[in-house]
Structure formats: structure tokens, C-alpha cells
Amino acid sequence: MGRELAADSPRWAEATAALGFDLRRLCFEGPESELMLTANTQPAILAASILALDALTARGVNCDFVAGHSLGEYSALVAAGGLSFADALRTVRARGQFMQEAVPAGAGAMAAVLGLSRDLVAAACTEAQIVGPVQVANLNGPGQTVIAGATAAVQRAAELAKAKGAKRAVLLPVSAPFHSSLLAPAAERLAGVLAGIRFQDLRVPLVTNVDAEPLSAGGEIAGSLVRQVTAPVRWEEIVQRLAKESVTVCVELGPGKVLSGLIRRIAPELTVLNVEDQASLAVTLEALG
């Protein structure tokens, strides 16, 4: 991650100083088993996203709004000037550790429910709560909702969703039930970390995961990030809000193009671009003129 865009960026030295280990070497050389640990994956993805941002800003490209899906909200805050790169790296590493430690391995799960309305997915979760805690975790787009909670409850909710007409309900290969009440201990520990960070007012508004509303005040950031740990990511509403604010172009930064696909489904009138390597950077710069 990040090799093709900025193998020699000074950001890597900043990351080493912030984290106490060589993130660049881990991203470029692995081992993959270590890179895939949540506490390492989160800072690695954040770093790759900010390197993509740097590639754009170095060429004079700026933004009017920022948004991010779950972890991506931290990259968005760095982009908007509310959080330093170093503080973001340290925070997401701790966040990953707290999330992993909040629920014993195998005790929590997530599942993607496809082709069913959010109301019926929520109803399936409510009915399955007789087995254990389960809730809507990600409202990703039309007909795509992710649920999270105790493993048995998630499995039961998935079965109920299929009985209600879902095309598919697929368990996801994740290490924890993200954005569920089971992560309340992680939220509490994260609050302690965030209390020690000085947030700045944002240069451009962030449309938040938890409210799908623009936020600009530095004093409101920590509370929003704490709530995010156990609350659903309202991605469909975030994209709709951006469109309502007259946004016409969205650029996804960092590895993959999952959000690009979701944005096209939610708001097909928007132009959607991405930057994850030199080829996509060139295409995006040409499209932006």
C-alpha cells in the first residue's frame, strides 16, 4: 500500500516517529499476516489514503467537503485539517487494538444483507435479538445493509432476512462486530485517547458517519468519533447529503474502489473518480482538468 504513489514520501518517516515501528516496510514487505492485524491495517490504510491526498493537493486539487466510511473518517479529518497525520495514526492504531480486544475471537460477526429494504433488515435484527445482540451496522446503499453483533444472533438475523426476501445474506470475513453495541468497551477506551488530542476547526465540513450532517467545529469531533464505534455508518445518507450540498464530483482516496461503486448506485448523477496508484491518479487529474 502506498508504494506506487509515494515510496519516498516524508510521510513514512512521520509514521515511524508516530507509531514506533516502520510502517513503510510493513506495507511494502509484509509479512501479510502482520499487516492484516486490525491494529496495523488501520494505520496502513490511513497512510495510503493520505498519500493519495498528497498526490492530489501537490497538483493544486482541493475539496469543498470531506467524508469517510468508518476508518475513512479519520483520513477525512486529516484532509480537512481537524486532526494531524501523526495523531490520526496513533489513534487508529489504538482504535484497532481496542476493537479487537472488546470481543473474544469468534464471539462476534458481521453479515451483508443484499436486496432487502433497511426497514426489513432492522426488523430481522429485532426478531433475532432473542438470541443475542445484533443491529444494523452499515447503511451502505440501496439494497445493501450490513449487520453486526453476537455470532449466533447475526446468523439468525441473516436467516430471517432471507425469509423476508433478501437476495443474499453473507457472513463477512471480519475480526470483530464493528459498529455494534458489543464494542462499547472499545468506545470507552477510545474516548480516553481522544480526550488527549487537540482537534482543530475544519477547513471544509465533514459529513459525519453518525449523523450524516456537516460538522466543522473541532470541539465536536471527539464525541462524534466515540459514537461512531457503536453506531451505524450512514453512508447512503452521507452521499445524498453531499449531493444536496451541490457536490458534483467525488474522489475516493486510498486502496480499492468499493465506495466509488456505492456512490454511483446512490447518486448516479455524480462524477466518481479515485486515486490509489499512478494510473488512477493520471485518469483523475485528466478528468478534473
Backbone torsions as a table, in degrees:
resi	resn	phi	psi	omega
1	MET	NA	128.9	176.5
2	GLY	87.0	-10.4	-174.5
3	ARG	-62.9	-47.5	-172.1
4	GLU	-69.9	-35.3	-176.6
5	LEU	-80.7	-39.5	-169.0
6	ALA	-157.2	62.5	-178.0
7	ALA	-62.9	-28.6	-175.9
8	ASP	-111.4	18.2	-178.8
9	SER	-64.5	141.7	174.8
10	PRO	-64.2	-12.0	176.3
11	ARG	-59.0	-32.9	-178.2
12	TRP	-65.1	-39.2	177.0
13	ALA	-66.3	-38.7	175.6
14	GLU	-60.1	-40.9	-178.9
15	ALA	-65.7	-42.2	178.5
16	THR	-61.4	-44.4	-180.0
17	ALA	-64.5	-37.1	-177.1
18	ALA	-74.6	-37.6	-171.2
19	LEU	-99.6	-22.9	-179.0
20	GLY	84.1	10.3	173.3
21	PHE	-149.3	166.0	-173.2
22	ASP	-83.8	91.8	-179.6
23	LEU	-65.6	-35.7	179.4
24	ARG	-58.7	-47.3	-179.7
25	ARG	-63.9	-40.5	179.4
26	LEU	-63.0	-43.1	179.7
27	CYS	-65.9	-38.7	-174.5
28	PHE	-86.3	-34.0	-170.8
29	GLU	-116.8	-13.5	-177.0
30	GLY	77.0	-153.7	8.7
31	PRO	-70.6	152.3	-177.0
32	GLU	-60.9	-34.9	-179.6
33	SER	-61.2	-33.4	178.5
34	GLU	-79.9	-38.6	179.1
35	LEU	-63.7	-31.5	-176.9
36	MET	-79.8	-7.5	173.7
37	LEU	-65.0	134.5	-174.0
38	THR	-53.4	-39.4	-178.0
39	ALA	-67.2	-21.4	176.7
40	ASN	-98.2	-36.0	-179.2
41	THR	-61.4	-41.7	-176.2
42	GLN	-63.1	-50.3	176.3
43	PRO	-65.7	-31.2	179.5
44	ALA	-65.0	-45.6	178.9
45	ILE	-65.9	-40.7	178.0
46	LEU	-60.5	-45.8	-179.6
47	ALA	-61.6	-44.7	179.5
48	ALA	-61.7	-37.3	179.5
49	SER	-67.3	-40.5	-179.8
50	ILE	-72.0	-33.3	174.2
51	LEU	-63.2	-38.2	175.6
52	ALA	-65.0	-40.9	176.1
53	LEU	-60.3	-46.0	180.0
54	ASP	-58.3	-39.3	-179.9
55	ALA	-62.2	-34.4	177.8
56	LEU	-76.7	-48.3	-176.4
57	THR	-65.1	-30.9	177.3
58	ALA	-63.6	-20.1	179.8
59	ARG	-106.4	17.6	172.5
60	GLY	84.1	12.5	179.9
61	VAL	-90.3	127.8	178.4
62	ASN	-127.3	174.1	-176.8
63	CYS	-128.6	164.4	178.1
64	ASP	-105.7	-25.1	176.4
65	PHE	-141.8	158.9	171.2
66	VAL	-131.6	155.3	175.3
67	ALA	-159.1	156.0	177.5
68	GLY	-151.5	151.2	-179.0
69	HIS	-94.3	111.2	178.2
70	SER	59.5	-113.5	177.8
71	LEU	-51.7	-36.7	-177.2
72	GLY	-60.0	-17.8	178.4
73	GLU	-65.4	-28.7	177.5
74	TYR	-70.0	-41.8	175.0
75	SER	-61.6	-39.9	178.4
76	ALA	-62.3	-38.2	178.7
77	LEU	-67.2	-37.7	175.3
78	VAL	-63.3	-45.0	-179.8
79	ALA	-59.4	-34.8	-177.1
80	ALA	-89.7	-0.8	176.9
81	GLY	83.2	10.7	-179.1
82	GLY	-85.0	-19.1	-173.4
83	LEU	-145.0	134.3	179.3
84	SER	-72.5	156.6	178.4
85	PHE	-58.9	-44.8	-178.5
86	ALA	-64.5	-45.6	179.0
87	ASP	-64.0	-37.9	179.1
88	ALA	-63.4	-44.3	179.2
89	LEU	-60.2	-48.6	-179.0
90	ARG	-63.3	-38.9	-177.1
91	THR	-68.6	-45.0	-177.3
92	VAL	-71.1	-28.0	174.7
93	ARG	-65.6	-45.3	176.9
94	ALA	-63.9	-41.7	178.9
95	ARG	-56.5	-45.6	179.4
96	GLY	-62.1	-42.7	178.4
97	GLN	-63.7	-44.7	-177.8
98	PHE	-63.6	-41.6	-179.9
99	MET	-64.1	-43.8	-178.6
100	GLN	-64.4	-37.0	-176.0
101	GLU	-83.0	-12.7	-175.6
102	ALA	-72.1	-29.4	-174.8
103	VAL	-132.2	127.3	178.3
104	PRO	-58.0	147.4	179.4
105	ALA	-54.3	129.7	178.6
106	GLY	88.3	-13.0	-177.2
107	ALA	-81.7	-19.7	-179.6
108	GLY	-124.8	158.9	-178.1
109	ALA	-153.8	167.4	173.1
110	MET	-136.0	152.9	177.6
111	ALA	-143.3	143.4	175.1
112	ALA	-95.3	125.8	178.5
113	VAL	-107.4	122.0	-174.6
114	LEU	-115.1	138.7	174.0
115	GLY	78.4	28.6	178.9
116	LEU	-140.2	142.2	-179.4
117	SER	-63.8	154.1	-179.1
118	ARG	-62.6	-33.1	-179.8
119	ASP	-65.7	-41.2	179.4
120	LEU	-71.8	-32.9	174.9
121	VAL	-64.5	-44.4	178.5
122	ALA	-61.6	-38.2	178.6
123	ALA	-64.9	-39.6	177.5
124	ALA	-62.2	-40.4	178.0
125	CYS	-63.8	-44.0	179.7
126	THR	-59.9	-44.3	179.9
127	GLU	-66.3	-32.4	-177.6
128	ALA	-80.6	-9.8	-176.7
129	GLN	-68.7	-9.4	172.7
130	ILE	-65.6	-23.6	178.7
131	VAL	-86.4	-35.1	-177.4
132	GLY	167.6	177.2	-178.6
133	PRO	-68.3	132.7	174.9
134	VAL	-156.1	143.0	-176.4
135	GLN	-155.1	167.0	172.3
136	VAL	-68.8	131.5	-177.0
137	ALA	-112.5	-37.9	179.8
138	ASN	-135.7	124.0	171.8
139	LEU	-99.5	85.1	-166.7
140	ASN	-82.2	-28.6	-178.1
141	GLY	167.7	-179.6	-178.6
142	PRO	-55.9	120.4	177.3
143	GLY	71.5	16.0	177.1
144	GLN	-135.4	104.7	-178.8
145	THR	-128.9	136.9	178.1
146	VAL	-107.9	137.8	177.8
147	ILE	-115.5	157.8	-177.7
148	ALA	-150.3	153.4	177.5
149	GLY	158.1	-156.1	177.0
150	ALA	-63.3	141.9	-172.2
151	THR	-54.3	-49.6	-178.1
152	ALA	-63.3	-37.2	-179.8
153	ALA	-70.0	-38.6	177.5
154	VAL	-64.9	-42.5	178.0
155	GLN	-61.9	-42.1	178.5
156	ARG	-66.1	-43.0	178.8
157	ALA	-63.5	-36.9	177.8
158	ALA	-63.9	-41.9	177.4
159	GLU	-63.0	-43.5	179.7
160	LEU	-65.3	-37.9	179.0
161	ALA	-62.8	-41.9	178.0
162	LYS	-64.8	-37.7	177.4
163	ALA	-65.8	-25.9	179.7
164	LYS	-87.3	-1.3	175.2
165	GLY	116.5	4.2	178.5
166	ALA	-61.5	140.4	177.1
167	LYS	-68.2	-40.4	179.1
168	ARG	-150.0	154.8	171.8
169	ALA	-143.5	105.7	-167.1
170	VAL	-117.6	126.9	174.0
171	LEU	-66.0	139.7	-176.6
172	LEU	-100.7	146.6	179.1
173	PRO	-81.6	74.7	-177.7
174	VAL	-118.6	162.0	-175.2
175	SER	-94.6	-8.3	-178.5
176	ALA	-159.5	159.5	177.8
177	PRO	-83.5	76.5	-175.1
178	PHE	-61.0	147.0	177.7
179	HIS	59.0	42.8	174.7
180	SER	-132.6	166.1	-178.3
181	SER	-63.7	-21.1	179.3
182	LEU	-64.7	-17.6	-179.6
183	LEU	-94.5	14.8	177.1
184	ALA	-55.0	-40.1	176.9
185	PRO	-61.4	-35.6	177.6
186	ALA	-67.1	-40.2	178.8
187	ALA	-61.5	-41.4	-179.8
188	GLU	-64.6	-41.8	179.3
189	ARG	-69.4	-37.9	178.5
190	LEU	-64.0	-36.9	178.8
191	ALA	-57.6	-37.6	178.5
192	GLY	-65.1	-38.8	177.9
193	VAL	-67.7	-46.0	-177.4
194	LEU	-65.8	-27.4	178.8
195	ALA	-63.9	-22.2	-179.8
196	GLY	-93.6	6.1	-177.7
197	ILE	-107.6	138.5	176.7
198	ARG	-95.4	107.6	178.4
199	PHE	-87.6	147.3	178.2
200	GLN	-106.0	154.8	171.2
201	ASP	-61.2	145.8	-174.3
202	LEU	-81.6	143.7	176.4
203	ARG	-71.3	-34.1	175.5
204	VAL	-134.8	152.1	-175.1
205	PRO	-67.5	146.1	170.3
206	LEU	-101.7	126.9	172.4
207	VAL	-89.0	111.6	-165.1
208	THR	-79.6	155.2	176.3
209	ASN	-61.3	-43.4	-168.5
210	VAL	-81.0	-28.5	-176.2
211	ASP	-118.3	-16.2	-174.2
212	ALA	55.5	34.9	178.7
213	GLU	-126.2	150.5	179.5
214	PRO	-66.7	137.7	177.2
215	LEU	-128.3	134.7	179.4
216	SER	-129.3	-22.5	-174.7
217	ALA	-79.6	126.5	179.3
218	GLY	-58.2	-32.9	-178.1
219	GLY	-69.0	-12.0	-179.2
220	GLU	-100.0	-6.0	-171.8
221	ILE	-69.2	-49.1	-174.9
222	ALA	-58.1	-45.3	-179.4
223	GLY	-61.5	-39.4	179.1
224	SER	-65.6	-40.8	-179.7
225	LEU	-68.5	-34.7	176.6
226	VAL	-66.7	-45.9	179.6
227	ARG	-61.5	-33.6	-176.9
228	GLN	-59.1	-30.4	-174.8
229	VAL	-61.1	-36.9	-176.1
230	THR	-112.8	-1.9	-176.2
231	ALA	-104.1	157.3	178.6
232	PRO	-65.9	146.7	170.4
233	VAL	-83.7	117.7	-173.8
234	ARG	-96.6	61.0	-170.8
235	TRP	-64.5	-41.8	-179.9
236	GLU	-59.3	-43.7	179.5
237	GLU	-69.6	-32.3	177.3
238	ILE	-62.3	-47.8	-179.4
239	VAL	-64.6	-41.2	177.6
240	GLN	-61.3	-38.5	179.2
241	ARG	-67.3	-40.6	177.8
242	LEU	-60.9	-42.4	178.1
243	ALA	-63.7	-38.4	178.3
244	LYS	-64.2	-29.9	179.3
245	GLU	-84.4	13.7	177.0
246	SER	72.0	20.9	170.9
247	VAL	-67.7	134.9	-179.5
248	THR	-117.7	-19.9	-178.1
249	VAL	-130.7	130.5	173.9
250	CYS	-117.3	136.1	177.5
251	VAL	-120.8	116.8	176.6
252	GLU	-84.9	130.2	-177.8
253	LEU	-111.7	135.7	175.9
254	GLY	105.9	-175.5	-172.4
255	PRO	-63.6	134.6	173.4
256	GLY	85.8	170.8	-179.1
257	LYS	-133.5	29.9	-178.7
258	VAL	-62.1	-46.8	-178.2
259	LEU	-66.4	-33.3	177.6
260	SER	-58.8	-43.8	178.8
261	GLY	-64.6	-40.4	178.7
262	LEU	-65.0	-42.9	-179.0
263	ILE	-60.9	-42.1	-179.8
264	ARG	-62.6	-33.7	178.9
265	ARG	-74.4	-36.4	-176.4
266	ILE	-76.6	-44.6	-175.2
267	ALA	-137.6	78.1	-175.0
268	PRO	-61.9	-14.3	178.6
269	GLU	-75.8	-15.1	-178.8
270	LEU	-81.2	145.0	169.5
271	THR	-82.8	127.2	-175.4
272	VAL	-120.0	124.6	-179.6
273	LEU	-126.6	170.7	176.0
274	ASN	-149.9	158.8	174.9
275	VAL	-134.5	113.3	174.8
276	GLU	-136.3	-13.0	178.9
277	ASP	-157.2	-177.8	-176.5
278	GLN	-64.6	-37.4	-179.1
279	ALA	-65.0	-47.2	179.9
280	SER	-68.9	-31.6	175.7
281	LEU	-61.7	-45.3	-179.4
282	ALA	-62.9	-43.5	179.2
283	VAL	-62.4	-43.8	-178.7
284	THR	-65.6	-43.9	-179.9
285	LEU	-63.6	-38.9	178.3
286	GLU	-65.4	-41.8	-180.0
287	ALA	-66.4	-33.9	-179.9
288	LEU	-81.3	-12.1	177.3
289	GLY	75.0	NA	NA
